[in-house]
Amino acid sequence: MSLQNLVNTIAESFDDLQQGSVNISQCQRCNQTCLDTIEYFNTILQDPQTTVQVRRSIQAHIANLNWYAVQFLRLGGVVVGGDVNPRRIKWQDLENAFTNNIKTGCIINLTHTDPSAFFEDSREIVIEKVDTMLREVAGLKVSVEWFCKFKNSKADSTIEETKSINAKSREILPSTSLQD
């Protein structure tokens, strides 16, 4: 079974639970499945034989699974951090995919439907994280990758695609303006 199939199975479970009556036990089991799958994917990240392409793919899957884990809790009526967070996003620390990374994380979109609002809120949380790291080290190299599912409805069908956008890596020193 491919790694994508594992994620697709979880996505199908989420869709099924959204359409039917839900009890907290089902949602907790699905949340735990997400967490177990993330743990499994993290073991693949730690394997020195894993290629860069596979590492990037796994990081995208882990970010996606973190989103589903939160959504399963929300379906079960559990209040999660973003529910009381006016930004409607959540930062999630991740295992480092590469040995020279100081910190790896993802921003989970909890309720945004407008990409502009999501990016503005994301920008603020990234600035906070970078500022915090700059207090601990003399400089950083920051890379940003954006993974998103797009749904395009046409006539009687909906096409869903996952897209990724990579921003150029940038060195950031304590004297760098983070607002730029």
N, C-alpha and C positions, 0 to 999 in steps of 0.2 A: 504494500500500500504506500503510495507516495505521501510526502509531507502535506501537499496541497489537499489530498483526499481527507486527511485527518481534520484539517481546518474546515473543509467543505461539509463534513459530517456534523461538526459543531454548529456551523451556520444553519444547516437544515434543522437541527434540533431547536435552535433559537426561533426560526421561522414557525415551526410547528407549535412551540409553546406560546408564541405571540397570538396565534389564531385560536387557541383553545383555552379551556379553563386551566388555571395554573395553581399548583400548591407549592408552598415554600420548600418542601422536601425535594421535589423534582428540580427546582431551580438551584438548590444547594448542590445536588448531585452533578448537574451540568456545570456549575461553577467549579466544582472540584475537578471535573474532567478537564476543564480548561487549564487549571493550575497544574494538574499532572502532566498534561501535554506540554505546557511551557517548561516544566522541569525536564522532560525528556528532550525537548529541543535544545535546552541549555547544555545538556551533556554532549550533543552534537557540536555545539559551538566550541566547547572546550577541547574537542578532538583536533590535534595538530594536523591531521590528514584532511580536514574539511577545507574545501576550496573557498576562495574569496566570494565567488558567485553564490555558492551554497550558503555561506555565512550571511550574506546580505538578504537572501531569500528567507532564511530562518528568522532573521531579525524582523522582517516584515510580517511573517507569520506570528511571531511572538507578540508584536504590537497589536495585531488583529485579535489574537486570543485574549489579550488583556482587556480589549474593548468588550468582547463577548462575556468574559468573566464578570465584568461590572454590570453589563446588561442583564445577565441571568439573576444577579442579586436584586437589581431594580425590579425585574419582573416578579420576583418573589416578595416584593414589598419591603426589602431591606434598604435603609437609607445609606447611601454611599457618599463619600466626600464631595463629589460634584453636585449633589442634590442641594447642599446648603452653601455651595460655592457660587457666588454670582457670576463667575467666569464660565461656568458650565463645562469646565475641562478638568482633567486630572493628570498630574505628572506621575509616571510610573518608572522607577529605576529598573534597569534591565541588566542582565549579565553582559559583561564585555565580550564582544565578538572577536576582538583583536587584542593581543596582549599589551600593546602600547597605549590602549585607551585608558584614560583616567576614569571616565564616567560615561555610561551609555544609558539613555532613557528614552521614553516616548511620551507624547502628549496624547491622552485619550479624549476624544470628543464625546461628551456625554449627551448633549442636547442641541448643539448648534445645527441649524439648517442652512445658514448663510455663510458661505466660505469666507467672506471679508471679515465678519465678526469673529469667526473661528481663528483666522490668522492674526487678528489684532490681539485677542486674548492669549494666543500661543506665543506671540512675540513677547508679551509681558512676562510670561512664566519662564521663557528661555532666558531673557535678560536677567531675571532674578537668579536662576541657576548659574549662569555664567559669572555674575557678580559674586556670588557665594564662592565659587571655585577660585576666582581671582584672589580672594583673601587667603587662600591656602597655597597657591602656586604663583610663580612669577609670570607665567604666560600660558596661553592655551592655543590649541589648534582646534577650531570648531568646524564640524561638518554637519550638515542638515540634510536629511532625506525625508521626503513627504510621500506617504502611501495613503491612498484613498480609494474607496469603492465609489464608482459613479453608476447611477441608474439613469438610463435614458429610455423614456417611454415613447413608443411610436405606435400609432394605430392600436393594434390589439396585443402588442407584445412589449415586454420590458427587457432591455439588454443591460446586464450588469458586468462591469469591467473593473479590474483593479489597476490603477495607474501609479507610477512612482515618478517623482521629480527629485533630482539631486542638485543641491546648491554647491557652488564652489567652496572648498575648504578655505578657512580664513584664520590667520593668526591674530590672537587678541592679547594685548598687553594691558597691564593695569592703567596705562595712560590712554587706552583706546576708548573713544566714546561709544558706549553700548547702544545709544539711541540711533546710531546711523544704520 
